[in-house]
Amino acid sequence: MPEPMGGTYHWKGLLWESFAFFGVENMQRLPSDPYYRLLLADKPFWHDYFASLKQWNWRRWNDGDDFLVAYIAHPLQGAVTGYIEVQNSTSQRLLEINDGKAYWKSRLGPAMLWNAAFSFDQKLGPLGEAAFGSEGGYTYVIGCPYPCKAYYADPSHFKVTNNTGWVKMVSTPVVGTLWMVMEDAIDHFISDRVQGDDIHRTFPKILRGSLNPARTMANALRWRTPWYRDWQRDTEDQFLTPRPHFLPGDDEVILALPKLDFFPHFDGISLPVNTATCSHCRRMTTGYGFGFAQRIATYADLDYDISFQPNASPLPSDRAGGNIVTGTFGLRSGYTSKYYSLKAYLRPGFLSYDRAYEFSQYSKSIVPPIGRITHFTTALGIEGDYYLTRQLAIRGAVGNQPVRYREARPGKPEPVHYPTGTYPYLSWLSVNNFLTNENWAYQAGAVLRF
């Protein structure tokens, strides 16, 4: 076994790569699952998350998913997270299956523990399925799309579930660890022998990457080629620095650039607002604002923005009215070169109207008072800078800014009873919808850098 490189453990790499894998898992559901998009975009996140947790069934093993999902797909996920842990340890990532006790201590110890922790969070954590998708908060008929007419004809032929149980929190770390051992065995006894002494041959590279899908995914999360192996240490195959980084770039160039930037800008956002001819009609509201960012790590910046859009909604409602003030704060990260940068940002914050109805109008004869109301919003998008000089750049940004409107507040109490619906379709989730979709936004202006 080769000697370890410098350092002991890369916690930053472990967390960044795991967070990125959460993003990959959640993003792949967005285009394929319309109900997932509805729950994520239009429903109150925290209310539905806790409602889902309360209904989690700890007395059941099977959660309703088929064998392929429970015993193949999730163990594959577990193997990826195990390899994420391994590749961020300077000693574990050099181990092969023939390295004896050290290898088994690595796979059955920290790799399996991280696998189990990730699996638990992936099901029940604030980035997991109970939060994104509200699994546990509603019931459905297994194997029969809604509405399942056949269920009412003969309920004994169908099972009802809320997609919760123990199965994946056990199969993911246990079978996932076995999956890692299987891939390591294939890597050593097949790929190494096909490759021989020439590690630059094309076919062995393709074979190694294809026979090890979990390690290939883990390599991608640290920007390595599918066939990269730490114990080979060939600079051509690393194509980045010896230490794992989440994003590619030249560290020296980044650290030599100014740490602070100020961004006065014009901006616009597409929002449903109220006019004399239309209520809650979408239009592009425009205004101006100011952004500020500070580099806190090589590949991470603190990012702030505040904007003002005058008379965005000329008439009031319980969701909009008057001028808009928006403030967001978060992180950005991306690629930086000597001449330009391209970064993604994620900034939660608030969007506030100053002339809106303070509660919902439940009677035509009663007009609610007008005042300020505030909603939760998140700015997410991509921005590009072109450096004119060391102190001056121009920037354009495009993105989406979902607005999670506050819950409708009637002037008199209206009780809400849970669960809603009738068996087999019960729901403990909020009955309120919050319009947030397609709030496309842009910003453009100069950047002063210090």
N, C-alpha and C positions, 0 to 999 in steps of 0.2 A: 504494500500500500504506500502511495506517495506521502511525503510529509505534508501536514497542513500548512496552508498559507497564513499570513499574518492575521491577527484578530481572533476572536473566539466565537462571537455570535452576532448576526446582523438583525437586530430586532426591527429596525426601520424597514428592511427588505421584507421581513416576515409579515409585518402589518400591512405594508403597501400592497404586496402581492395578494394577500388574503382579501383585502378590501376590493382590489381589482377583480378577483374571482367572484366575489359577491355581485359586483356590477355586471359581469358577464352572465351569470346565472339569471339575474333579474331582467336584464335587457332582452334576453332571448325569448322571454314570455310576452313581451309587449306587442310585437306584431302578430302573434299567433293566437292570443287569448283576449277576446273582446271584453269578457267579464272582468278579467284582471285589469284591463285599462280603465274600466268604469270604476272599480273599487279604488284604484290608485289615484285617479284624477278627480273624481267627482264626490268622493265620500270623506267624512272627517277621519283623518288618519288615526289619531291617538284613541279616540272613542272606540273605533272598530277594532283596533289592535288589542286593547284590554278586554273588549267583549269577546274576542276570539280566544284569548288566553284563558278566560274563565270557563269556556266550554270545551277545553282540551280534555280528551278522554284518556285518562291514565289507566283505565281498567281493560283496555283493548290492545291486542297485538297488531292486527291488520288494519291499515288505515283506508283501505278501499282501492288503492292503486294496484295495477297488475304486476306480475312477476318481473317483467322487463324493467319497470321503473324501480321497484323496491329492491331487487336483488342484482341488477346489472348497472343501471344508470347511477343510482346513489352510491354504490360501492366505487364506481369509477370516479365520482366526485370526491369520495373519501381518499382514493389513491392520489388524486391531484393535490389535495390539501396536505397529505402526508409528505409528498415530494416538495411542496413549498417549505415545510418545516426543515426537511433534510438539506435542501440546497442553501439554506441560510445559516447553516452550521459549518464552520470551516473544517471540522473533522468528519462529520457525518457524510458530507457530500463527496468525500473521497472513498467511501466504503463500497465494496462490491460484495456479492453474495458469498464469495469464498473467503471472506475476511474473518470468519469465525464469530466468536463471542461479541466482538465490538459491533459487527453488523446487526446481529439479532437484538442487542441492547438498544441500538438506534431505532430499528423499525418497530419493535414491540414496546419501546419506551416513549421518548418525546414525540416521535412521528405519529404514533397511534393516539397519544393524548391530545395532540393538536388537532388531529382528525376528529376525535370525539367532541372537542370543544367547538370546532367549526360546525360540526353536524348539529349540535344542540342549538347553537345560535342561528343556524340556517333554518331551523324549524320554528324556534320560539323567540329568537332575539328581534330587536327592532329593525334589523335588515333581513329578516327571514320570512318564511311563508305565512306565519301568523300575522305579520305586519303588512307585507306586500302581497296582497291576495286574500287576506282575512281568512285563511284556512282555519277551520274550527268554529267560525262564526255563523255558518249556515249549513244546512243539510241538503243532500241530493240523493238521487237513486243511482246506484252503481250500474254502469253499462247501458243506461237508457237516457238519452238527451232530454232536457226539459222542453216541453212538458211531456212526461212519460205516461201516455194514455194506457199502455199495457199494465202499468203498476196497479191502476184502479180496477182493472179486470181480474187480476190475480196477484195480489201482493206477496204471496208465498214464494214466488219465483224470483224475487228481487231483494236486494239488501240496501239499506239506507245508511249513509255515513256522513260525517262532517270532515272527513279526510284527516283524522287524527288517530294516533296510536303509537306504540313503541317501536314498530318495525324498523323505521329508517334511522332512528337514533341508535339502534343496535347494529343493523346490517351495514350502515355506512362506515363506522370505524372498524368493525371486526372483519367483514368481507373486504372492505377497502384496503386494510393492511395485508390481507392475503393476496389481493390484487397487486400490491406493490412488490411482494415477494415473487409473484409469478413474473412480473415484468423484469425484475432484476435477474431472475433465472434465465429468461429469454435473452436478455441483454448479454449475459456472460457466456452462456453455452451455445447461443446461436449467432447473435450479431457480432460478437468479438471474433468468433472463428471465421465467419464469412469475411470480415474486414481484414484480418491478418495484421501484418506490420504496416500496411499502407493506409493511413487514416484519411487520405484525401480522395480515395476512389468514390465515384458518385453512387454506384449501386448500393454498396454497404451503408452509405449515409441514409439513402432513401429507405432501405430495409430497416435500419435501426429506429428511425423516427416513426415508421409505420407500425412496427411491432410493439411500440411503447407509447400508446396514446396518452396515458396519464402523465408520464414524464415529459412528453412533447408539449402538453398544455402548460405544465408547470414551467418548462423552459421558456415558452412564449411570454409568460407573465413576468419574467425577468429579462426579456429581450435577448434570448439565446436561440440559436438554430435548433430544430427538432433533434438533431443527432449530437448535440453538444453534450460532452461528459466531462465533469470537473477533473477526474483523474487523468485525462489525456493532456490537458493543459496546452493545447495547440492554439497559438494566437490567431491563426487564420479562421478557426472555427468559433472563437469567442466573439468576434466582431464588435466587442465592447471592452470595457475595462475589466480587470481581474475580479473586482468586487461587484456584487450584484447591485444593479441599479434598476429602478422601475421604469425610467425613461432614458432614451439615448441623448447624448449631447456632449459637449466639451466642457468639463468642469472648470478648467482654467479660464475659458472665455466667459462663462457665466459669472464666476466669482469676480472677474475684473470689471464687469459692467456695474453701473450705478445701482444702489439698493432700493432707492425710492423712486416712484413715479407719480405724477399728478396729471389727471386726465379731465380737463374741462371739455364738455361734449354736448352736441345736439343728440336727441334721442326720440324714439317713437315706440309705441306699443299698441297692438291691436286688442281692444277691450270692448265688451258689451256695455254701452252707456245709454243714457236717456236724453232724447231730444224732443222738440215740439211735435215731431211727426212719428216718432218711433220709441218704444220702450225696450230696453235691453238689446239694442241693435249694435252690432259690432262695427267699430270704425277705428282707424288709426289715429290715436291721440299723440300729439307731439309736444315737446318741451325741451328743457335743457337741464344739465346736471354737472356733477363733479365727482370724479373717482380718485381714489388714493390706494396705492399698493406698496407693500414692503416685503422684500425677500427675507424669509426666515430660515430657509434651507436651500441647498443647491437647486432642488427641483420643486420648491413650494414657496408661494407668496401668500401673505395675508392680503385680502382684497376687499375694499369698501366702495360703496357707491351710494349717492343720494341724488334724486332728481325731482324736478317740479314741472307739472304739466297744467297750465292755466285753463280753467273752464273746460275740463275734459268731458264732464257730463253736465250739460246745461240745466237739466231738470233732475229732481231728487227721486230716489227710491230707497228701499231698505238695503240695497247693495251698492249704490253709486250715487254721486251727486257732488257737483262743484269741482274744485281744484284737486289735483292728485299730488301727494307727496309720497315718494317711495324711498325707503332706505334698506339696503341689503349689506350683509357682511359674511365673508366666507373665505374660501381658498381657491387658488388657481395653480395650474401646473401644465407643463408642456415642453415643447422643443424650443431651444434658444441657440442662435448662432451669432456670429459677429455682426451680421447685417439685418437680421429680422428674427422675429419670434412668432410662434403659433401656439396658443395656450387655450385650455378649456377652463371654465370657471363654474363654481357652484356656490351661490350666495343666498342663504335664507334671510328673510327679513319681513318688512311690513309694507303695505300699501294702504294709504289713508285718504279718505274723501272728507272735505270740510263742510259740505252742505248736503247731507243725506238724511233720510228719515232715521230717527234713533230707534224705532221699533217698527214692526211690520203692520201695515194697515189692514185691520180685520173688519172694518166697517166703512162704507163710503161716506158716512156722516162724520167720522172721526178722522181728522188729519193729524198724523204723528208730528211731534216737534222735530225741527231740523237742527242738526248738529254734526259733530265729527264721528265717523265710524272708521274702524281700522280692521283690515284683513291680513292674514298671513300670506306671504308670497315667497317664491323661490326663483331667483334669476339663474338660469343655466344656459351656457352657450359657448361659442368659440370666438376668440379675438385674435387679430393679427396686427403686429407692429412692424413698421419699416423704419429703420433708423436713418435719419437724415444726418445727424451729428451725434456725438456722445451724449449731449444734453437734450436733443430734440428728436421726436419721432412722430409719425402719424399712425392713427389706429382706426380700425373698423371692427365692429363686433356685431354678430348676429346670434340670436338664440330664441328661446322660449321662456316665458315668465308665467308659470301657472299661478293663479290666484285662488287661494282656498277661502271662499267667502265665509263670513261668520254665520253661525246658525241663525235662521229666522227667529226673531224675537217678538212674539205677539204681545199686544198691550195687556192681555189677560192670560192667565196660565192655561195651557192646554196639555193634559196628561198624555204621556206616551207609554204604551204598554209593550213589553218585550216578553217572549219573542213574537214577531209578526209572522203572518202566513199560516198555512195549515200543513199538517203532516202529509207527505214526506218532505215538504219544502218549508222548513222553518228557518228564521233568520233572527239573530241577536244583534245585527248591525243597525246602524242609524238609518232612519227612513228619509233623512234629508239628503238632497243632492246639491253639490256645490260646483257651479260652472267654472271650469279652469282651463279648458282645452284651447289649443291653437292661439295662445296669446303671444304671437310672434313679435319680437322686439329687435331694435337695432340701435347702435350708438356709433358716432363718428366724431373725431376731433383730434386735436394735437396732444402729444404727451411730453411733459417736461420731466426730465430725469436727473436725479441728484444722487 
